[in-house]
Amino acid sequence: MPMREKLFVIPLAVALSAGLGAAPVPKIRRPVEVPTTAGTMPSLPPAIVDPALTIGGDDVKARQAQSRLSVEVHVNGSGPYQFVVDSGADSSVIGLRIAQNLRLPLGTPVILNSMTGTSIVDRVHTSSLKLGPTTVSDLELPALREEDLGGQGLIGIDALVRRRLMMDFEQHKIKVEDASVPIKFVPGEIVVVGKRRRGQLILTHVKARSIELDAVIDTGSELTIGNLLLREKLVRRRTPLGRVEAIGVNGKKVDLDVAIIPELAIGPIVIRNLPVAFADLPPFKVFGIDRQPALFLGTDVLQRFRRVSLDFQARKVRFQLRKCEPADFTLVRTTSLGGSFPSTPASQSCG
């Protein structure tokens, strides 16, 4: 199954090309590739992440396509549409067909950095974006083909930066909460603390074998991706590598090397024999983790848990294990004497 990836956008200084009168069908261009050689890229400010979006805490009906979760979203009162929740994207996105059918006015184009290149893409203006009980007004969103997005749109961290996102992979539900409301303690819940950078939540208590690394929770990717610095430290030169095809949001395709990481530890949780793709993708640089071993944790890892909660404001990720853990899971518990030991896998007691 081809892997989908997310986008990172930078505003391009051009005038609005459409008004808000009798709206014609917007003429949205296909992504235009921009050369990345020295001197060809304009000096532009980073994308603005809006921290003022308000989203309620009710359960939002979600469906699961492969391992990614999507939610029902209304655009300008129309819908519902299925938007993939993508915690690794710094901007939400709207599908091309929705933008054309609703005759959304053209907004300011942006420079899009994807794994398959850098492109200029058009944005459209939405009067309202409704997720569950809450409506977000006046957004400019990139408009891209649904086939390349893997859904009818994306919900990115611009809508999640001050929220708490709970993903239930057993019930296929998503809850988006106000992070200022205290969270209820769940017995057996594992909490891993991270750091914030450009609105993104980055975990620092992650190791591959004995190598410390930074990790981003990426709900928009079905595969975990590491940078080449991590591959150099983990993968021997003669180790046979697999290949996986990744489809960029600009429609381009690229093949990535894949290897098996014998052991990945996220706090006290140890996952064994994890397939990881490797490439130096623009997101590593965008989030400032390109100069050390790092990876994006995809839903191939997240779906192994019962629930995963991302608290962007408190910089915490909460993991709830399934009643029957996968055979390649181990929970390492620390004793009062400072030592540690692996717990008995729950799968052994589930029959």
C-alpha positions as CSV (number, residue, x, y, z in Angstrom):
1,M,0.0,0.0,0.0
2,P,1.5,3.4,-1.0
3,M,2.4,5.6,2.0
4,R,0.9,9.0,2.2
5,E,2.7,12.0,3.6
6,K,1.9,15.4,4.9
7,L,2.6,19.0,3.8
8,F,4.5,21.9,5.3
9,V,3.5,25.3,3.9
10,I,5.1,28.8,3.7
11,P,3.0,31.8,2.5
12,L,3.9,33.3,-0.8
13,A,3.5,37.0,-1.1
14,V,1.0,37.5,-3.9
15,A,-2.4,39.3,-4.1
16,L,-5.7,37.6,-3.7
17,S,-6.9,36.4,-7.1
18,A,-10.6,36.1,-6.4
19,G,-13.3,38.1,-4.6
20,L,-16.3,37.1,-2.5
21,G,-19.0,38.1,-4.9
22,A,-21.0,35.7,-7.2
23,A,-18.5,32.9,-6.8
24,P,-17.3,31.2,-10.0
25,V,-15.7,27.8,-9.9
26,P,-12.2,28.5,-8.7
27,K,-9.4,27.8,-11.3
28,I,-7.1,25.9,-9.0
29,R,-3.7,25.1,-10.6
30,R,-1.9,21.8,-10.2
31,P,1.1,22.1,-8.0
32,V,4.0,23.9,-9.8
33,E,7.4,22.5,-9.0
34,V,10.0,25.0,-7.7
35,P,13.7,24.4,-8.3
36,T,15.6,24.2,-5.0
37,T,19.0,25.2,-6.3
38,A,20.8,28.1,-4.6
39,G,19.2,31.5,-5.4
40,T,15.9,30.2,-6.7
41,M,13.9,30.1,-3.5
42,P,12.6,33.5,-2.2
43,S,13.1,34.5,1.4
44,L,9.8,33.8,3.0
45,P,8.4,33.8,6.6
46,P,7.2,30.5,8.1
47,A,3.6,29.4,8.0
48,I,1.5,30.9,10.7
49,V,-0.1,28.4,13.1
50,D,-3.3,29.8,14.5
51,P,-3.4,29.0,18.3
52,A,-6.9,30.5,18.8
53,L,-9.0,27.7,17.2
54,T,-11.7,26.4,19.5
55,I,-12.8,22.8,19.3
56,G,-15.2,21.0,21.6
57,G,-14.6,17.9,23.6
58,D,-17.4,15.6,22.3
59,D,-16.7,12.4,20.6
60,V,-16.4,12.8,16.8
61,K,-17.4,10.0,14.6
62,A,-14.3,8.6,13.0
63,R,-13.6,5.9,10.4
64,Q,-10.4,4.0,9.8
65,A,-8.8,3.9,6.3
66,Q,-5.9,1.4,6.6
67,S,-4.4,2.5,9.9
68,R,-5.2,6.3,9.7
69,L,-8.3,7.8,11.4
70,S,-10.5,10.3,9.7
71,V,-13.3,12.5,11.1
72,E,-16.4,14.1,9.8
73,V,-16.0,17.7,8.9
74,H,-18.5,20.3,7.5
75,V,-17.2,23.0,5.2
76,N,-19.3,26.2,4.9
77,G,-22.3,24.1,6.1
78,S,-21.9,21.4,3.5
79,G,-20.9,17.9,4.2
80,P,-20.0,15.9,6.1
81,Y,-16.6,15.1,4.5
82,Q,-14.0,12.7,5.7
83,F,-10.8,14.5,6.7
84,V,-7.7,12.5,7.9
85,V,-6.3,13.7,11.2
86,D,-2.7,14.5,10.5
87,S,-0.7,15.6,13.6
88,G,2.5,15.7,11.4
89,A,1.1,18.5,9.1
90,D,1.5,22.1,10.0
91,S,-1.6,23.1,8.0
92,S,-5.1,21.7,7.4
93,V,-6.0,21.0,3.8
94,I,-9.2,20.8,1.7
95,G,-9.8,18.4,-1.2
96,L,-9.8,19.8,-4.7
97,R,-13.3,18.6,-5.5
98,I,-14.8,20.1,-2.4
99,A,-13.2,23.4,-3.2
100,Q,-14.6,23.4,-6.7
101,N,-18.1,22.1,-5.9
102,L,-18.5,24.7,-3.1
103,R,-17.0,27.4,-5.4
104,L,-14.6,28.5,-2.6
105,P,-12.8,31.8,-3.4
106,L,-9.1,31.6,-4.2
107,G,-6.7,32.8,-1.5
108,T,-3.0,33.3,-1.2
109,P,-0.8,30.6,-2.8
110,V,1.8,28.9,-0.6
111,I,5.1,27.2,-1.1
112,L,4.6,23.5,-0.1
113,N,7.6,21.4,1.0
114,S,6.9,17.7,0.6
115,M,9.0,14.6,0.5
116,T,8.9,14.6,-3.3
117,G,9.8,18.2,-3.9
118,T,8.9,21.8,-3.4
119,S,5.8,23.3,-5.1
120,I,3.7,26.3,-5.3
121,V,0.0,25.4,-4.6
122,D,-3.2,27.4,-4.5
123,R,-5.2,28.0,-1.3
124,V,-9.0,28.7,-1.0
125,H,-10.9,30.6,1.6
126,T,-13.4,28.8,3.8
127,S,-16.0,30.7,5.9
128,S,-16.4,27.9,8.3
129,L,-14.9,24.5,9.1
130,K,-17.0,22.5,11.6
131,L,-15.5,19.6,13.5
132,G,-18.0,18.0,15.9
133,P,-19.8,20.8,17.8
134,T,-17.3,23.6,17.1
135,T,-16.9,25.9,14.1
136,V,-13.7,27.5,13.1
137,S,-14.1,30.6,10.9
138,D,-12.1,32.3,8.1
139,L,-9.4,29.9,7.1
140,E,-7.2,29.7,4.0
141,L,-6.5,26.1,3.2
142,P,-4.3,24.5,0.5
143,A,-6.5,22.8,-2.1
144,L,-5.0,19.4,-3.3
145,R,-6.3,16.3,-5.0
146,E,-8.1,13.8,-2.8
147,E,-6.2,11.0,-4.5
148,D,-2.9,12.4,-3.2
149,L,-4.2,13.2,0.2
150,G,-5.7,9.8,0.9
151,G,-9.0,11.5,2.0
152,Q,-11.2,14.4,1.3
153,G,-9.0,16.7,3.4
154,L,-6.6,16.9,6.3
155,I,-6.9,18.3,9.9
156,G,-3.4,19.6,10.8
157,I,-1.7,20.9,13.9
158,D,-3.0,24.5,13.1
159,A,-6.3,23.2,14.5
160,L,-4.7,21.1,17.3
161,V,-1.9,23.1,18.7
162,R,-3.8,24.0,22.0
163,R,-5.9,20.9,22.1
164,R,-5.8,17.4,23.5
165,L,-6.4,14.8,20.8
166,M,-7.5,11.3,21.9
167,M,-7.5,8.5,19.3
168,D,-9.3,5.3,20.2
169,F,-8.0,2.6,17.8
170,E,-10.4,0.0,19.2
171,Q,-13.6,2.0,18.9
172,H,-12.4,4.1,15.9
173,K,-13.3,7.3,17.7
174,I,-11.5,10.6,18.0
175,K,-12.0,13.2,20.8
176,V,-10.7,16.7,20.6
177,E,-10.7,18.5,23.9
178,D,-9.8,21.9,25.4
179,A,-6.3,21.3,26.9
180,S,-7.1,23.6,29.8
181,V,-9.6,21.2,31.2
182,P,-8.0,18.7,33.6
183,I,-7.7,15.2,32.2
184,K,-9.0,12.2,34.1
185,F,-6.4,9.7,35.2
186,V,-6.7,6.3,33.7
187,P,-5.1,3.3,35.6
188,G,-2.3,1.7,33.7
189,E,-1.9,4.7,31.4
190,I,1.7,5.4,30.3
191,V,2.7,9.1,30.1
192,V,5.7,10.2,28.0
193,V,6.8,13.9,28.2
194,G,8.1,15.7,25.1
195,K,8.8,19.3,23.9
196,R,7.1,21.8,21.6
197,R,8.6,23.2,18.4
198,R,6.6,25.1,15.8
199,G,3.5,23.8,17.4
200,Q,4.6,20.2,17.0
201,L,4.9,17.8,19.9
202,I,8.3,16.1,19.8
203,L,9.1,13.1,22.1
204,T,12.7,13.0,23.5
205,H,12.5,9.8,25.6
206,V,12.9,7.5,22.6
207,K,15.7,5.1,21.9
208,A,16.5,2.7,19.0
209,R,18.8,0.2,20.6
210,S,21.0,2.5,22.7
211,I,20.7,5.5,20.4
212,E,18.7,8.5,21.8
213,L,16.6,10.2,19.2
214,D,13.7,12.7,18.8
215,A,10.3,11.4,17.5
216,V,7.2,13.1,16.2
217,I,3.8,11.5,16.5
218,D,2.5,11.5,12.9
219,T,-1.1,10.4,12.6
220,G,-1.1,11.1,8.9
221,S,1.5,8.5,7.8
222,E,0.9,4.8,7.7
223,L,4.6,4.1,8.0
224,T,7.3,5.1,10.5
225,I,10.0,7.2,8.8
226,G,13.6,7.8,10.1
227,N,16.2,10.2,8.8
228,L,19.5,9.0,7.2
229,L,21.5,9.8,10.4
230,L,19.4,7.2,12.2
231,R,19.9,4.7,9.4
232,E,23.7,5.2,9.5
233,K,23.8,4.3,13.2
234,L,21.3,1.4,13.0
235,V,21.6,-0.3,9.7
236,R,24.7,-2.1,8.6
237,R,25.9,-1.5,5.0
238,R,25.3,-5.0,3.8
239,T,21.9,-5.3,5.4
240,P,19.3,-6.1,2.7
241,L,16.8,-3.3,2.4
242,G,13.2,-3.4,1.2
243,R,11.4,-0.7,-0.8
244,V,8.2,1.2,-0.3
245,E,6.5,3.7,-2.6
246,A,5.5,7.0,-1.0
247,I,3.0,9.4,-2.7
248,G,3.6,13.1,-2.0
249,V,0.7,15.5,-1.6
250,N,1.8,17.1,-4.8
251,G,1.1,13.8,-6.6
252,K,4.7,12.8,-7.2
253,K,5.9,9.3,-6.1
254,V,9.2,8.3,-4.6
255,D,10.7,5.0,-3.4
256,L,12.1,4.7,0.1
257,D,14.4,2.2,1.6
258,V,12.9,0.1,4.4
259,A,14.8,-1.8,7.2
260,I,13.8,-3.6,10.4
261,I,14.8,-1.9,13.6
262,P,15.3,-4.7,16.2
263,E,14.1,-2.6,19.1
264,L,12.5,0.8,19.6
265,A,11.8,2.1,23.1
266,I,9.2,4.9,23.8
267,G,9.6,5.6,27.5
268,P,9.0,2.3,29.2
269,I,7.4,0.7,26.1
270,V,9.6,-1.5,23.9
271,I,8.6,-2.4,20.4
272,R,10.6,-5.1,18.6
273,N,11.2,-5.8,14.9
274,L,9.7,-2.5,13.6
275,P,9.8,-1.8,9.8
276,V,11.1,1.8,9.3
277,A,11.5,3.7,6.0
278,F,14.5,6.0,5.7
279,A,14.9,9.4,3.9
280,D,16.0,12.9,4.7
281,L,12.6,14.5,4.3
282,P,11.9,18.3,4.6
283,P,9.7,17.8,7.7
284,F,12.9,16.8,9.7
285,K,14.3,20.3,9.0
286,V,11.0,22.1,9.4
287,F,10.8,20.9,13.0
288,G,14.5,21.3,13.7
289,I,15.4,17.6,14.2
290,D,17.5,17.1,11.0
291,R,20.9,17.3,12.8
292,Q,20.4,14.3,15.1
293,P,18.9,10.8,14.7
294,A,15.1,11.3,14.5
295,L,11.9,9.7,13.2
296,F,8.2,10.2,12.6
297,L,6.1,7.6,14.4
298,G,3.3,6.6,12.0
299,T,0.0,4.9,12.6
300,D,1.7,1.5,12.1
301,V,3.0,2.0,15.6
302,L,0.0,3.9,17.1
303,Q,-2.6,1.3,16.1
304,R,-0.9,-1.2,18.3
305,F,-2.2,0.7,21.3
306,R,-5.8,0.8,22.5
307,R,-5.7,4.6,22.8
308,V,-3.2,7.4,22.2
309,S,-3.7,10.9,23.6
310,L,-1.7,13.9,22.3
311,D,-1.7,16.9,24.7
312,F,0.0,19.6,22.7
313,Q,-0.2,22.3,25.4
314,A,1.1,20.1,28.3
315,R,3.7,18.4,25.9
316,K,2.5,14.9,26.9
317,V,1.6,11.8,25.1
318,R,-0.5,9.2,26.9
319,F,-0.6,5.5,25.8
320,Q,-3.1,3.0,26.8
321,L,-2.2,-0.6,26.1
322,R,-4.6,-3.1,24.6
323,K,-5.9,-5.8,26.9
324,C,-4.0,-8.3,24.7
325,E,-0.7,-6.7,23.7
326,P,1.0,-7.6,20.5
327,A,3.7,-10.3,20.8
328,D,6.4,-7.8,19.9
329,F,5.4,-5.4,22.8
330,T,7.2,-5.3,26.2
331,L,6.5,-2.9,29.0
332,V,9.6,-2.3,31.1
333,R,8.8,-1.6,34.8
334,T,11.1,0.2,37.2
335,T,11.6,-1.3,40.7
336,S,12.0,0.7,43.9
337,L,15.6,-0.4,44.0
338,G,16.3,1.5,40.7
339,G,16.5,-1.6,38.5
340,S,14.1,-2.6,35.8
341,F,12.5,-5.8,34.4
342,P,10.2,-6.6,31.5
343,S,6.6,-7.3,32.5
344,T,4.8,-10.5,31.4
345,P,3.2,-9.7,28.0
346,A,-0.5,-9.4,28.4
347,S,-1.0,-11.6,25.4
348,Q,0.1,-14.5,27.5
349,S,-2.8,-14.1,29.8
350,C,-5.5,-13.5,27.2
351,G,-5.8,-17.0,26.0
